[in-house]
Amino acid sequence: MVSIPSGEIVELLQQLIRNACVNDGTPGSGGEIRSVDTLDVYLGMAGERFEPAPGRISAVYRKPGGGGAPTLMLMGHTDVVPAAGTDWSVDPFAGERRDGFVWGRGAIDMLDQTAAMAATFKRFATGEAHYPGNLVFLAVADEEAGGRLGARWLVEEHWDAVATDYLLGEIGTPSLIGQKGEGIPVTVAEKGPQWRRLHAAGIAGHGSQPYRTANAVVPIAEAIARLGANPPPAAITDEWRRFVATWDPPEANALLDPDRIAAAIEHLAATDLGLARWVHSCTHLSVSPNVFHGGVKANVVPDQAMAEIDVRSLPGQDAGDVEEHFRRAIGSGFDSLGYEVVEATAANGSAPDGPLWEAIAGAVGELAPGQHLIPTLIPVGTDARFFRPKGVVAYGVGLMDDRMQFGDFLRMFHGPDERVSEASLGLTAELYLRTVQRLGTMG
């Protein structure tokens, strides 16, 4: 039987972390070429490279099949978000092994999965394992900045190179325990990024003489305050109902009741703040003003100000719902502001059924007997959102041991002391291997 030594995946993950492909949102950051070079050496083959900007390389690795099964893509991103070193107890880019964990930026987002996917793909590429269809491993750049130099660009400009029937990607989390027992969350849907900018114009002047100037900071500050004071109400979607029904926590009834969910979330926060934040976001249009620019000097009245707001929409909500909320929350001052749509991607998902779903369920049944799949809506965006509108069935899944709880995982995402257990790396790779093999037998 084919096996994948966890030590092999550990070493690959360490190198991916050390490559420090930090994406700060600028075209000159990232440097994903370093990790593509690493993967070429590890896999013993050169991927087909796509480079929309210098150093921002995504690579497609292929193992052609005979057409006896659908095309399956394993997709992992190689970029990571910045790390504030002062908050870490280790060097975030050293890839340190400690207490059975690999530590470093990207350890759970998602270099762990990327390493496990590469190890899985290698078994098929070398002939150790067999898949009768086309198997593709996509090491993709720029996920952390919206995919404009990565998956979005590839789907829009090079679809023939990345076309697939099925896709496995982000995210893989620890299990959840409910009244029906332990379950493995499988990402089937994600909220839609709906980023917005608000602009205000004023009349500049000397800060010591503000009379009859017009300070552009003031209306933006008032708008932000009103957005904070008038949050969107809870919205219970079909995706959330399905998640709660499958998870089945003790608070299930309250989590499905718009009039009781706020109290239920407060109750969860007392013991697991990470989970409470997740639940809140999965049941609300989220609106978070995160950037505010205005003024050039303390003694100059600013004539321009701007705020950037991270908005994430639920399934069934669109750009019109976002604008309606802004108008309602800000009130009469809305029409005096500039309102810019930066990103308008609707929430999307794949139905939790069909061959790939059954293949995952079968693999989980072998590796974690007694556990069931929990179809999960996630509040963050992944590169799968660019593939689903093309008709691709896309899920995100991993398999982790019990050394990390769901809430701990959420707090580490983009946070300090990010880490993954070595055992989880082996389990995730084994899950991918068996899922691919099972899909290949389904005809």
C-alpha positions, 0 to 999 in steps of 0.5 A: 500500500502506498504511504507518505512519510510525514517526515518528508512533508515536514521537511517540505513545509519547513522549506516553504515557510523559510522561503518567506513568500510574504504578500503585502498586497503590492505587485513587488511582494510575494516572490512565489518563484522561490517556492515554485523552485522548491517544488520543482526540485521536490517533485523532480519535474518542472511545472508549467510557469505563469508569471503575470509580474516579475517573481509572481509565479504560479506553476501547473504540474500535470499527471495525464490520465487515460480519460477514465476519470474526471480531471481533479486539481489539488490547489495550494497557494504559496504566498503568506501574509506578513508576520509581526515578529514581536508577537511570536515566540519563535522566528516566524520564518525559521520553520522550527520544529518544536513539541511535535509541531512545525511553527511559522507563518503559513503553517496552517494558511495554507502551506501545510496543505500545499506540502501535503498536496505536493507529496500526494501528487508526487506519488501519482507522478512517479507511478507509485499510485494510480489515477485513471484521469488527469491529475493536476497540482496547482501551486498558485501565487497571490491568494492573500491579495485576491488572486489578481496575480494568481488564480483569478488571473489564471482563470480569466486569462489561461483557463485552458491551462487550469480547467478541471472538473473537481478541485480540492483546496482550502481550508482544512480545520480541526474537527468539531464536536456536537451532539452527533459526535465528532465531524470533519468540516469540509468547506463547501461555500464561502462568503463573498468579498465586497470591499468598498471605499468611501471618499470625502472632499473638503476645503483645505486651510490652515489648521489654526483657522478652520473657520469656513474650511471643510475638513474632509476627515469629519464626514468620513469619521461620522460615516465610520461611526454610524457603520459601527453603531448600526451593524447588519442584522442576523441572516440565517441562510440555507448553508448555515442551517445545513452546517448547524444541523450536521454539527448539532451543537447544544445551542443549535436551536438558538443558532438558527433563531435570528432573535436568539443568536446574539445571546448564543454567540455571547455564550460561545464567546465566554469559552471560545472566542475564535468559534464565536467570531466564526459563527457571527461572521457566518450569520451576518453581512460583515462590515469592518472599516479597516483603513482610514486616510486623511490629512498630510500634516497636523496644521493643515485642514485636509481636503481629502479623506478615504476609508476602506471597508472590508465587507463580506456578503452571505449567500443570497446577498449581492452588491445591492444589499451592501449599498442598501446597508451603507445607505441605511446605516450612514443615513442622510450623509451617504449621498455626500460621500463618494462610494467606490466598489473595490471588489464585488464577488458574490458568495458561492459554493458547491453542493455537498454530494456527488463523486468527490464528496463521496470519495472524501467521506470514504477516505475519512471513514478509513482514517477517522472511523466514526467521524462524519463530514460537516458541510461548512460555510466559511467567512473568508475567501479562497481561490476556489471562488474563481473556479466554481462559476466555471462549473467546477465542484470545489471543496476544502478539507484536511485532517488534523489530530486532536492536539488543536481545537477548532477555536485555537486554529481560528485564532492562529489564522493570520495570527502569531505562533501559527503552527501545525502538528507533524501528525496532522501533515501526515493525516492530511496527505493520507486523506488526499491520497485516499480521496484521489484513489477513491475518486478514480474508482467511481467511473 
